[in-house]
């Protein structure tokens, strides 16, 4: 007997492993194991991979507007294999969406939602929404420019929902603006709330699947199976395992050769930034452009709500036992039309971005800023004990200038007390390098380089400008 066989037998005698595997996996598959059935198992495998990599990332992450970006930059630039691990996790979210779409498409085309599988289909629809929520809540956590502004657009869309929209937006953000409360809520939802719901509905989905039984090929009768069956274990398990291994190899290759980018830290004062969500939300982003003002209710709630209701109610409307796609032209044609419409919206968004010279230049500048940030070495946060201006300046003019510095959101880029951030240089000691007139002139008419970095001309009365310059001179 081979050594591995003896080891398995030894374990089986003490744990009953073989009986457990057969009880768990001996689901009869009408017509036998097939490659077409791998997407559900692969989706579960990638989700477990996301949980494992997410736990390691959470060891370093701090869900705070002050520290989130720095901790992610530390993971990507300083932690051994941190960039690889983060890239696996980031690309894994896209892999989950792709596998989810493939699984839903295979289920739909095979008519596997028919024949007493209504609850199974509904639980799958809930999992569809939860996977999208998982991707959305995780997108903000790096707290870079792209994550901040894309999430701001997403929460604004939620605010368009009638009656509960303003409350929903405020609940998601933790207030009127996005900050530490927003990050902490998204973080808790991403690592606790949504994963717990996914685990619960996966268990329900598997139970309902075992209760209803595998649908089998499109020629099979869903209520009274006729084809000879084959147990799920071991052949289908082997096929699923090979496909899962292929997925992890592809993700590892992409993560190694194309590390996932991290842009500069979020700067809420940057009014020129063009927010663009992840690729799977681009069609929705483009769709909402066609429903401005009072029409937003129709585009945000009515039409998507009708489509979601019809999609979830499909097993209740389509009661025929016919499963062959070419015998269901209306249902299949509608499904294909929706997919083509999503592709069309994505292409329209890409074309509008690159046909407008201003948009194209700004997007190129944003990509360049991200690339430059990725090539910069990791810079730790400035300790709070660093020399800064006194908290309560004795000079009333300097105290007034400090208030203007905050009111004009200068600290959003240059940091509190001008200590500097990844988005803009430090201002401490600037009074020793430039005269008062030079500082005032730079504030009123920034140089092209300053404008490219997000600086806008300040139009202040002479008294306030004098106070602001006095404050800058006091930053020692």
C-alpha positions in Angstrom: 0.0 0.0 0.0 1.4 3.4 -0.9 2.5 5.7 2.0 -0.1 8.3 1.3 -2.8 5.6 1.2 -1.6 4.3 4.6 -1.6 7.9 6.0 -5.2 8.5 4.8 -6.3 5.2 6.2 -4.7 6.0 9.6 -6.5 9.4 9.7 -9.8 7.8 8.6 -9.7 5.2 11.3 -9.3 7.9 14.0 -11.4 10.7 12.5 -13.9 9.1 10.1 -12.6 11.5 7.4 -13.7 9.4 4.5 -17.3 9.2 5.8 -17.4 13.0 6.5 -16.2 13.7 2.9 -18.7 11.4 1.4 -21.6 12.7 3.5 -20.6 16.3 2.7 -19.7 15.9 -1.0 -21.6 12.8 -2.3 -24.2 15.0 -4.0 -25.5 13.1 -7.1 -24.9 15.0 -10.3 -27.2 14.0 -13.2 -25.1 13.3 -16.3 -21.9 13.4 -14.3 -19.2 15.9 -13.5 -18.6 18.8 -15.9 -16.3 21.8 -16.2 -19.4 24.0 -16.6 -20.2 23.5 -12.9 -16.9 24.9 -11.5 -17.9 28.5 -11.1 -19.8 28.2 -7.8 -17.0 26.3 -6.0 -14.4 28.7 -7.5 -16.3 31.7 -6.2 -16.4 30.2 -2.7 -12.6 29.4 -2.9 -11.8 33.0 -3.9 -14.0 34.4 -1.1 -12.0 32.3 1.4 -8.8 33.6 -0.1 -10.1 37.1 0.4 -10.8 36.4 4.0 -7.3 35.0 4.6 -5.5 37.8 2.9 -7.8 40.3 4.5 -6.9 39.1 7.9 -3.1 39.6 7.2 -3.8 43.1 5.8 -5.9 44.0 8.8 -2.9 43.4 11.1 -1.3 46.6 9.8 -4.3 48.6 8.8 -5.6 51.5 10.9 -9.2 52.7 9.9 -8.5 56.4 10.5 -8.4 59.3 8.0 -5.1 60.3 9.6 -3.4 56.9 9.3 -5.2 54.7 6.8 -3.3 55.8 3.8 0.1 55.7 5.6 -0.6 52.1 6.8 -1.6 50.9 3.3 1.5 52.6 1.9 3.6 50.8 4.5 2.1 47.5 3.5 2.7 48.2 -0.2 6.2 49.6 0.1 7.9 48.4 3.3 6.3 45.1 4.5 8.0 42.0 3.1 5.6 40.6 0.3 3.1 43.2 1.4 2.5 44.5 -2.1 2.0 41.0 -3.3 -0.5 40.2 -0.6 -2.4 43.4 -1.1 -2.4 42.9 -4.9 -3.8 39.3 -4.4 -6.6 40.8 -2.2 -7.3 43.7 -4.6 -7.4 41.6 -7.8 -9.3 39.0 -5.9 -12.3 41.3 -5.6 -12.4 41.6 -9.4 -12.0 37.9 -9.7 -15.1 37.4 -7.4 -17.2 39.7 -9.6 -16.1 37.9 -12.8 -16.8 34.5 -11.3 -20.1 35.7 -9.9 -21.2 36.8 -13.4 -20.0 33.5 -14.9 -21.9 31.5 -12.3 -25.1 33.5 -12.8 -24.8 33.3 -16.6 -24.3 29.5 -16.5 -27.2 29.1 -14.1 -29.4 31.2 -16.3 -28.5 29.6 -19.6 -28.9 26.1 -18.2 -32.3 27.0 -16.7 -31.0 25.8 -13.4 -33.4 28.1 -11.5 -36.4 26.1 -12.6 -38.2 23.2 -10.8 -38.7 24.1 -7.1 -35.5 26.1 -6.9 -37.1 29.5 -6.2 -35.5 29.9 -2.8 -32.1 28.7 -4.1 -32.3 31.4 -6.8 -33.3 34.1 -4.3 -30.5 33.2 -1.9 -28.1 33.5 -4.9 -29.5 37.0 -5.7 -28.8 38.1 -2.1 -25.3 36.8 -2.4 -24.9 38.7 -5.6 -25.7 42.0 -3.8 -23.5 41.1 -0.9 -20.5 40.5 -3.1 -21.0 43.9 -4.7 -21.3 45.4 -1.2 -18.1 43.7 -0.2 -16.3 45.3 -3.2 -17.8 48.8 -2.5 -17.0 48.9 1.2 -13.4 47.7 0.6 -12.8 50.3 -2.1 -12.6 53.3 0.3 -10.1 51.7 2.8 -6.8 52.7 1.1 -8.0 56.4 1.5 -6.2 57.5 -1.7 -7.6 60.0 -4.2 -9.3 57.4 -6.3 -10.9 55.6 -3.4 -12.0 58.8 -1.7 -13.7 60.5 -4.6 -15.2 57.3 -6.1 -16.7 56.4 -2.7 -18.0 60.0 -2.4 -19.9 59.5 -5.6 -21.2 56.2 -4.4 -22.6 57.7 -1.1 -24.0 60.6 -3.1 -25.9 58.1 -5.2 -27.3 56.5 -2.1 -28.5 60.0 -1.0 -30.7 60.2 -4.1 -33.0 57.5 -2.8 -36.4 59.1 -1.9 -37.3 59.5 1.7 -34.5 57.5 3.2 -31.7 58.8 0.9 -30.4 61.6 3.1 -30.5 59.4 6.2 -28.8 56.6 4.3 -26.0 58.9 3.1 -25.5 60.3 6.6 -25.4 56.8 8.1 -22.8 55.6 5.5 -20.6 58.6 6.0 -21.1 59.0 9.8 -22.1 62.6 9.2 -22.3 65.1 6.4 -18.6 64.8 5.3 -16.4 61.8 4.7 -13.7 61.2 7.4 -12.6 58.8 10.1 -16.2 57.9 11.0 -16.8 56.9 7.3 -13.7 54.8 7.2 -14.5 53.0 10.5 -18.0 52.2 9.3 -16.8 50.9 6.0 -14.1 48.9 7.7 -16.5 47.3 10.1 -18.9 46.5 7.3 -16.1 45.1 5.1 -14.4 42.9 7.7 -17.3 41.9 9.9 -20.8 42.7 8.7 -20.8 41.8 5.0 -18.5 38.7 5.4 -20.7 37.3 8.2 -23.8 37.8 6.0 -22.0 36.1 3.1 -21.1 33.1 5.2 -24.7 32.8 6.5 -26.2 32.9 3.0 -23.5 30.6 1.5 -24.6 28.0 4.2 -28.2 28.6 3.2 -27.4 28.4 -0.5 -25.5 25.1 -0.1 -28.3 23.7 2.0 -31.0 24.7 -0.5 -28.8 23.3 -3.3 -28.5 19.9 -1.5 -32.2 20.0 -0.9 -33.1 20.7 -4.5 -30.3 18.6 -6.0 -28.0 19.4 -8.8 -29.8 20.5 -12.0 -27.5 18.6 -14.4 -27.3 19.3 -18.2 -30.0 21.2 -20.1 -31.4 17.9 -21.4 -32.3 16.7 -17.8 -35.7 16.8 -16.3 -35.6 19.0 -13.2 -38.4 17.4 -11.3 -37.9 13.7 -12.3 -34.2 13.2 -13.2 -33.7 10.6 -15.9 -29.9 10.6 -16.6 -27.5 8.4 -14.7 -25.8 10.3 -11.9 -22.3 10.6 -10.6 -21.3 11.6 -7.1 -19.8 15.1 -6.6 -16.8 13.4 -4.8 -14.2 12.8 -6.1 -14.3 13.7 -9.8 -16.1 17.0 -9.6 -14.0 17.9 -6.5 -10.8 17.3 -8.6 -12.1 19.4 -11.5 -13.1 22.2 -9.1 -9.7 22.0 -7.4 -7.8 22.2 -10.7 -9.8 25.3 -11.7 -9.3 26.9 -8.3 -5.5 26.3 -8.5 -5.5 27.9 -12.0 -7.3 30.9 -10.6 -4.8 31.4 -7.8 -1.9 31.0 -10.2 -3.3 33.7 -12.5 -3.9 36.0 -9.5 -0.4 35.4 -8.3 1.1 36.1 -11.7 -0.9 39.4 -12.1 0.0 40.4 -8.5 3.7 39.7 -9.1 4.1 41.4 -12.5 1.4 44.2 -12.1 1.3 45.2 -8.4 -1.9 47.0 -7.5 -1.5 50.8 -7.5 -1.9 53.1 -4.5 -2.3 56.8 -5.3 -1.5 59.9 -3.3 -3.4 60.4 0.0 -7.0 61.7 -0.4 -7.3 65.4 -0.6 -10.9 66.5 -0.2 -10.0 70.1 -1.3 -8.9 68.9 -4.8 -11.8 70.1 -6.9 -10.1 69.1 -10.2 -10.0 65.4 -9.5 -12.1 63.2 -11.8 -13.6 60.3 -9.8 -13.8 57.0 -11.6 -15.0 53.8 -9.8 -13.7 50.3 -10.3 -14.4 48.7 -13.7 -17.5 46.8 -12.6 -19.2 50.0 -11.4 -18.3 52.0 -14.5 -21.6 51.1 -16.4 -23.7 52.3 -13.5 -21.6 55.4 -13.2 -22.2 56.2 -16.9 -25.9 55.3 -16.6 -26.5 57.9 -13.9 -25.1 60.7 -16.1 -28.3 60.4 -18.2 -30.6 61.1 -15.3 -29.8 64.6 -14.0 -31.8 66.6 -11.4 -35.3 65.5 -10.7 -34.9 62.5 -13.1 -32.3 60.9 -10.8 -35.2 59.2 -9.0 -36.1 57.3 -12.2 -32.5 56.4 -13.0 -31.4 55.5 -9.5 -34.5 53.8 -8.1 -37.3 53.1 -10.6 -35.5 51.4 -13.5 -32.9 49.5 -11.5 -35.6 48.5 -9.0 -37.8 47.0 -11.8 -34.8 45.2 -13.3 -33.8 43.7 -10.0 -37.3 42.7 -9.2 -37.8 40.9 -12.5 -34.4 39.2 -12.2 -35.1 38.0 -8.6 -38.6 36.9 -9.6 -37.5 34.9 -12.6 -38.3 31.4 -11.2 -41.8 32.6 -10.4 -42.5 34.0 -13.9 -40.8 31.3 -16.0 -42.6 28.1 -14.9 -42.0 26.1 -18.0 -39.6 23.1 -17.7 -37.9 24.0 -21.0 -34.2 24.6 -20.3 -32.6 24.8 -23.8 -31.4 28.4 -24.4 -32.5 28.4 -28.1 -36.0 27.4 -27.0 -36.2 30.5 -24.6 -35.6 33.3 -27.0 -37.3 36.1 -24.9 -35.5 35.3 -21.7 -32.1 34.7 -23.2 -32.5 37.7 -25.6 -33.3 40.0 -22.6 -30.3 38.7 -20.7 -28.0 39.2 -23.6 -29.4 42.7 -24.2 -28.7 43.7 -20.6 -25.1 42.5 -20.8 -24.6 44.3 -24.1 -26.1 47.4 -22.6 -23.6 47.3 -19.7 -20.7 46.8 -22.1 -22.1 49.7 -24.2 -22.3 52.0 -21.1 -18.7 51.1 -20.2 -17.5 51.9 -23.6 -19.4 55.1 -23.7 -17.7 56.2 -20.4 -14.3 55.3 -21.8 -15.0 57.2 -25.1 -16.3 60.3 -23.3 -13.3 60.4 -21.0 -10.8 60.2 -23.9 -12.6 62.3 -26.5 -12.6 65.4 -24.3 -9.0 66.8 -24.2 -9.5 68.3 -20.8 -10.8 65.1 -19.3 -8.1 63.0 -21.0 -5.3 65.4 -19.7 -6.7 65.3 -16.2 -7.0 61.5 -16.1 -3.5 61.2 -17.5 -2.2 63.6 -14.8 -4.0 61.5 -12.1 -2.4 58.3 -13.5 1.0 60.0 -13.5 0.6 61.1 -9.9 -0.3 57.6 -8.9 2.8 56.2 -10.7 5.0 58.8 -9.1 3.7 58.0 -5.7 4.3 54.3 -6.2 7.9 55.0 -7.1 8.6 57.1 -4.0 10.1 55.5 -1.0 7.9 55.0 2.1 7.7 58.1 4.3 6.6 57.5 7.9 4.2 60.0 9.4 5.6 63.0 11.1 5.5 62.5 14.9 3.2 64.8 16.8 6.2 66.0 18.8 7.7 67.7 15.7 8.4 71.4 16.1 5.3 73.3 15.0 3.8 76.6 15.7 2.4 77.1 19.2 -1.2 75.9 19.6 -2.2 79.3 20.8 0.0 82.0 19.3 0.7 85.0 21.4 0.5 87.3 18.4 -3.2 88.0 17.6 -2.3 88.4 14.0 -0.7 85.0 13.9 -3.7 83.5 15.7 -6.0 85.0 13.1 -3.8 83.6 10.3 -4.1 80.1 11.8 -7.9 80.3 11.7 -7.7 81.4 8.0 -5.3 78.6 7.3 -7.9 76.1 8.6 -10.9 77.9 7.0 -9.2 77.8 3.5 -8.5 74.1 3.9 -4.8 74.6 3.5 -4.3 71.8 6.1 -6.0 69.3 3.7 -2.8 69.4 1.6 0.0 70.8 3.7 -1.1 69.2 7.0 -1.9 70.8 10.4 0.7 73.4 11.3 2.2 73.0 7.8 4.0 69.7 8.6 3.4 68.5 5.0 1.7 65.5 3.6 2.2 63.2 0.6 -0.1 65.6 -1.4 1.9 68.8 -0.7 5.3 69.9 0.8 5.8 71.1 4.3 5.6 74.9 5.0 7.6 74.9 8.2 10.5 77.4 7.8 9.0 78.9 4.6 9.3 82.4 6.1 13.1 82.0 6.2 13.2 81.3 2.5 10.7 83.9 1.1 9.9 87.4 2.0 6.4 88.5 3.0 5.7 90.0 -0.5 6.8 86.8 -2.2 4.6 84.7 0.0 1.6 87.0 -0.6 2.3 86.9 -4.4 2.5 83.1 -4.4 -0.8 82.9 -2.5 -2.6 85.3 -4.9 -1.1 83.9 -8.1 0.3 80.3 -7.7 3.0 79.1 -10.1 2.0 76.5 -12.8 3.7 73.8 -10.7 1.6 74.8 -7.6 -1.6 74.8 -9.7 -0.7 71.4 -11.0 -0.4 70.2 -7.4 -4.0 71.4 -6.7 -3.2 74.9 -5.4 -5.9 77.5 -6.2 -5.5 81.3 -6.1 -6.6 82.9 -2.8 -8.7 86.0 -3.0 -8.6 87.4 0.5 -8.9 91.0 1.8 -5.5 92.6 2.5 -6.0 92.3 6.2 -6.7 88.5 6.1 -3.9 88.0 3.6 -1.5 89.8 5.9 -2.6 87.6 8.8 -2.2 84.4 6.8 1.4 85.4 5.7 2.2 86.2 9.4 1.1 82.7 10.3 3.2 81.1 7.6 6.2 83.1 8.8 5.6 81.7 12.3 5.8 78.1 11.2 9.3 77.3 12.5 
